[in-house]
């Protein structure tokens, strides 16, 4: 190569020869420098968290995060039967029977208190006011179905709590509206920590005499425990007798 460069330069003018010589020197320097620089290698043991972070960045900023939906009690048959069974099961545990309270509703502050049912909680750490808050939609729906005067969309029902009234007892205690006090504001409780039982079922399918008897007889078999589902005129007693 050196001989060839020398022969080639001899055939050129002095200026051209100098230019070519400089180019040859620069090329040689660049080649030597690149050979001395080690190649950049990406670590093969990248951590899982780093890969996840890269993936999230690739997906873009501000992506919506997945939030767990809060459980709540809604109106209708499904949650009525679920909370009713929860009431019966909870009421039978220890001293929870003495923690039950009747729940009432009225159309306004000057309206008449009308009994809707009863509520209970799984522990003293959860108040009955919180039980009403958690089951407000269900209690409102039941109240509207049981009492025509409360069945108006424009009404903003007020709820109250009073002494527990056992609708399944052979000797029923009188429901005394004078002992009812408006429900205090409380944070909604977990739906699994509360129960609700209507004074009677607002559903037609629960008001058939045969259905009421069969459901009453199912007590103790782990099925839905609904007592006094029929209207007072066609009700089956706690033993399933009509």
Secondary structure, 3 states (H helix, E strand, C coil): CHHHHHHHHHCCCHHHHHHHHHHHHHHHHHHHHHHHCCCCCCCCCCCHHHHHHHHHHHHCCCCCCCCCCCCCCCCCHHHHHHHHHHHHHHHCCCCHHHHCEEEEEECCCCCCCEEEEEEEECCCCCCHHHHHHHCHHHHHHHHHHHCHHHCCCCCCCEEEEEECCCCCCCCCCCCCHHHCEECCCCCCCCHHHEEEEECCCCCHHHCCHHHHHHHHHCCCCCCCCCCCCCCHHHCCCCCCCC
